[in-house]
Amino acid sequence: MSDHDYCKLYVTSDRSFEGLKSAVSAALEAPVEGRTVEGHSMSVDCFANKAHGDGDGFLYWPYYLEIEISDDSDELEFVKEIQNLIDALKEEAMQVVASCDFEDELIA
């Protein structure tokens, strides 16, 4: 297992959970199936954070995304696609914090 095959993004926004899933779907140009969006180089699972409101800081933001690399993707492409997702969410007025082994390679 590589250190470039999983990333978690914490997200805060005025949008609903459905609005978040729609934004992820638009960014990846792929449909939402339940809570999952299967992009070209990654699979994104969207979650409402059960810890939301229990404390301060991004760990308590209302949403998080668990992102795994697709079997046919390489690590460089995976990192670029996560950056593209972060940028797309920010364009939708969302705040995003990455939590992964390669977070220093991302501009959040």
C-alpha positions in Angstrom: 0.0 0.0 0.0 1.3 3.4 -1.0 1.1 6.7 0.9 -0.5 8.2 -2.2 -3.6 6.0 -2.4 -6.0 7.5 0.2 -7.0 11.0 1.2 -9.6 12.5 3.5 -11.0 16.0 2.9 -12.9 17.8 5.6 -15.5 20.3 4.1 -17.6 23.1 5.5 -20.2 24.9 3.6 -23.7 26.4 3.8 -24.8 23.7 1.3 -26.8 20.7 2.3 -25.3 17.2 2.2 -27.1 16.7 -1.2 -25.6 19.9 -2.4 -22.1 18.7 -1.4 -22.6 15.4 -3.3 -23.8 17.4 -6.3 -20.7 19.6 -6.2 -18.4 16.5 -6.1 -20.4 14.9 -8.9 -20.0 18.1 -11.1 -16.3 18.4 -10.3 -15.6 14.7 -11.3 -18.1 14.8 -14.1 -19.6 11.5 -12.8 -22.9 10.6 -11.3 -23.6 10.1 -7.6 -24.6 6.6 -6.6 -25.8 6.7 -3.0 -22.9 8.5 -1.3 -20.2 7.5 -3.8 -18.9 9.3 -6.9 -16.6 7.2 -9.1 -14.3 9.5 -11.0 -11.7 8.7 -13.6 -8.8 8.2 -11.1 -10.6 7.9 -7.8 -13.6 6.9 -5.8 -15.1 9.5 -3.5 -17.4 8.6 -0.6 -19.3 11.5 0.9 -20.2 11.6 4.6 -22.1 13.8 7.0 -19.7 14.1 10.0 -21.3 12.7 13.1 -18.8 14.7 15.2 -20.1 18.0 13.7 -20.6 20.5 16.4 -18.8 18.5 19.1 -15.7 20.8 19.1 -13.7 23.4 17.3 -11.6 23.0 14.2 -11.9 21.2 10.9 -12.3 17.8 12.5 -15.8 18.9 13.5 -16.8 20.4 10.1 -20.2 19.1 8.8 -18.8 16.9 6.0 -15.9 14.8 5.0 -14.9 12.9 1.9 -12.9 9.7 1.8 -11.0 9.3 -1.4 -9.3 6.2 -2.7 -7.2 5.8 -5.8 -8.8 3.7 -8.7 -7.0 0.5 -9.6 -6.0 1.8 -13.0 -4.7 5.2 -11.9 -1.2 6.3 -11.0 -0.3 8.3 -8.0 0.6 11.5 -9.8 -2.8 11.5 -11.6 -4.5 10.8 -8.3 -2.9 13.8 -6.5 -3.7 16.1 -9.4 -7.3 15.0 -9.4 -7.6 15.6 -5.7 -6.2 19.1 -6.2 -8.8 19.7 -9.0 -11.5 18.5 -6.6 -10.3 20.9 -3.9 -10.2 23.8 -6.4 -13.7 23.0 -7.6 -15.2 22.9 -4.1 -13.5 26.2 -3.2 -15.0 27.7 -6.3 -18.4 26.7 -4.9 -17.6 28.7 -1.7 -16.6 25.7 0.4 -13.7 25.5 2.8 -11.6 22.3 2.5 -8.8 20.8 4.6 -6.9 17.7 3.4 -5.8 15.0 5.8 -3.5 12.5 4.1 0.2 11.5 3.9 0.7 13.8 1.0 -1.2 16.9 2.1 1.9 19.0 1.8 1.7 18.4 -2.0 -1.8 19.9 -2.1 -2.7 23.6 -2.1 -5.7 23.7 0.2 
